[in-house]
Amino acid sequence: MTTIATSPAPTTTSDFVPVGPIRHHLLDLIDSGLDRAKIASLSKVSSREISSIIALARGGAPQRRSVPTTIAEQLLLVRTSTVGLDPATRVLALGARRRVQALAVMGWSLPMIASWMRADIALLEKLLDESTRAVTVRAHRAIAKMFTDHWMTPPTSKDAATVERATAAGWQGPLAWDDFDLDLAPAVTALRTVDREETIDEVAIDLALTGTHVTLSATERRIVVARAHALHLGDNAISALTGIPLTTTWNIRSELGLPSWADEDADVQAVAA
């Protein structure tokens, strides 16, 4: 049984680390579309400190030679992707926490969510604690998969205590985030749950997934794209099957953080451009 646990702070043997790898990491984040202000908000490192690490002196060498280890560790938590990372690498706990919170908003009980995570309730509570800054990549991936497996299926009976806690804490539902891991604030505040403000038409969803072009709500379109994607259908195939425009399919998949399938990448990117 795999235990999903939050990640403790690593032990360090030096107060400072060379600036080079940290500077390259920051430049990679910026190249991926994160600006310095967003990196600062996510890492809890000031924009001034980040600018100082990036800055070059005359002659083109980095202005600084080293970075305090504590600052370096905070910056290295920020990642735009976990692809290729060692499972033991530490990343921000933000996305994992938001995924658990989203399931709670839907009405799934915390003990049930903990059982899906193969973790005890104490570890789940630790993850939900805003002071928990990091999880391992292994934990992050397991929680992301757990969320993908369950977010499209509302519970037959909502756990009242969990919903009350989620409402009081201001937790957000599955459709509130464009990017669970990197958004600074909810992108959509009107849709806190999959089914709180509207009725999901499962018949329409099933028809769409069998090739009948029917009218779908925004939430139903997202469910259809996610379910079709789980069948390893690419964006072009999903659009042709369901009648959802290709650009809309691409946007929904991107918002849900779902990878594109390789044989569809070129066509979808051309349309999206």
N, C-alpha and C positions, 0 to 999 in steps of 0.2 A: 504494500500500500504506500502510495506517495503522500507524504505530508506536505501541505502547503504552508510555509511559515514566512513571516516577515524576516527581513535580512538585518542582522546586527551590524553595527558600524565596524569596519575592518580595523585591525590593529596596525599601527604605523610605527616605523622605526626612525623616521626623520620628520622634522618640523616643516621642511620645504622639499619641493620636487622641481625638476627642471621645467622651464616654461614651455619648451618646444612642443611636447605632446599635448599640453593643455591648450596652447594657442591653436594648434592644428585642429583639435576637437571643436573649438569655438568657431573657427572658420568653416569647418564642415557643416555645423549647425546653421550658420548664416547662409551658406550655399544651398542648404536644403529649404530655406524659406523662413527661418526664424530670425527676427530682428533682435538687437541687443536688449531692448526693453523686455521682450517676451522671455528671453533667456534669463534675464535678471529676475523676473517674477517667478519663473519656474524653479530656478536654482537657489533663490534667496541670497544671491550674490549681487552686489550693487553694480549698476551700469558703469559707473566710474571705474570700478575694479576690472570689469570685463574689458573696457576700452584700454585700460593700462596694459592688460595682458596681451591684447592684440597689437598694440602700437609698435611701430618700428622706429629705431633710432636712425640717425644719419648713417648712410652706408648700407642700409637695408637689413641690419641685424635686429632681432627683437630688442625692444627698449629695456625689458626686464630679463633677468637670468633665471629667476625662480618664482615659484608661487607657493604660498602657505599650503600645506597638505590638506588642511580642513577645507579651504576654498576649492582646491583642485577636486577633492572628493565630491563636493556639492555640484560642481560644474559637470563632472563626468556622469552624474545621475541622469542628466538630461539627454535623451536619445530620441531621434525621429523614427527609429526602427530598431527592432531587436534582432533582425536578420543577421546571421553570422556571429552573433555574440555568444561567448561561453555561457552556459547555463548558470554558472555561479556569479556572473557579473551582476553588480547591483544597479538597479534603475529606479526611477521615481515610482513611488507607490500610488501616485495620484490616479492613474488609469485603472489599476486593479481595484482601488477603493471605490471609484465611481461606478464600475461595473457591478460590484456587490450592492452598492446603494441603489442602483437602477432596478435590480431584481427585487430589492426590498420595497421600493416604491410600487412595484407591480402587485405586491401582496404576498410574495413568497416569504416564508418564515426564515429567520436567521438560522435556526437549527437545520432546516432543510438545505439552505445555501451552504452551511458549513459541511454538511454531509456530502454535497456535490464536490466540495473542495477537498474532501478527505482530511479535514482539519477539525480540531475541537473548537468549541464556541469561544474559548479564551483567545485563540489565535485569530479568529474572525474579528473579535472585538478589538484586538490589537491593530489589525489592519484598518478598521473603521476609525481608529483614533487618529485625528488630524496630525498629531505629533510624529506619527510613524512616517518617515521620509522615504524609506527604500524597501524594495523587495528584490529577490533574485530574479533573473531572467526566467529561470525555471518556473518560479511561482507566477510571474507575470503571464507567461504563455499558458499555463494551466488554467488560470482564472479567466483569461480571454476566451479559451476554448469552452470552459464551463458556461460562460455568459452566452456565447454563440449557440450553444446547445439548448439553452433554456429561455432566452428572452422572448422568443416568438410564441411561447405557450403560456398564457396567463393561468394562474392557479384557479381551480374550480371553486375554491373557497379562500378568500383572502384572509391572511392572518391579521386580525384587527390591531393587535399590539404593535406589530412591525410597521403597519401602515401609519399608525398614529405617531410612532417614533420618527419615521421617515418624513412625515409632514411637518412635525415640530422642528426637525433638524434642517429642513429645506433641501433634502436630497432630491435629485433629479431623476426622471425616468429615462428609458433607453433612447428616446428620440430627442433628448435635450441637447445632445453633444454632437457636433460635427466630428470632433476628434477627442475621444475619451482621455487620451494621454497628454494632449498638449493645449487644449482650449483653456483659456484663463477664466471664462465665464460661459454659462449655457448659451448655445446658439439659438435654441428654441425653448422658450419658457412656457408656451401655451400647452405643449404636449408633455405632461409629466409622466404619463403612463401610456401603455399601448391601448388601453380600453377605457380610460376614465371618462373622456369627453365624447366618445363616439363608439358605436357598435361595430365590431369587426365582422364583415360578411365572409365567413369561411367558404361559403358556396362560391362566391365570386372569386375568391383566391384560388380555389380548386379549379374552377373553369379556366382562369387565366393560365394556370400551370399546365393545363391540358390543351392549350392552343386556342381557346375561345376568347376573342377580344371583347372584354366587358369594361364597363366604367368602374374605376377603382378610386378610393379615397387616397390621400397622400400616405396615410399609415399603411393601407393595404398594398400600395405600390411597393413600399419598403419591405413589407413581409414577403411579397411575391419575389422581388429581386433577391432577397436573402435566401429564400428556399430554393430558388432556381440555381443560385450560385453554389449552394451546398451540393447540388447534383453535378457540379463541375461544368456547368454551362457558362460560356463566355458572354461578354456584353452583347455581341451581335446576335448570338443565339437566343439570349433572353429577350431581347427586343423583338426579334422575329416571332418568337413563340407567344409572347404576352401582349404585344401591341404597345408596350411602353416605349416611347421614343428612345433612341440610342443614347442621346445626350443625357436624358433623364436617368436612364439605367446607369450610365457611367457615373453621374453625380451621386446617385443613391449609394452605389457600391463604394465610392470613395468616402462618403459621409459615414458609412458603417464600418469603415476600416477593413474592408474585404479585399484580398489581393486579386489582381487580374490574372486570367489564365494566359499563358505565354503566346498561344496561337492567335489571340485576339488583340494583343497589345497595340500593334501598329495601326490597325483600323480604328480602334477606339481613340487612340491619342490623336489621330488625324481628325476625327469628328470633333473631339473635345477642343481642339485648337481652333 
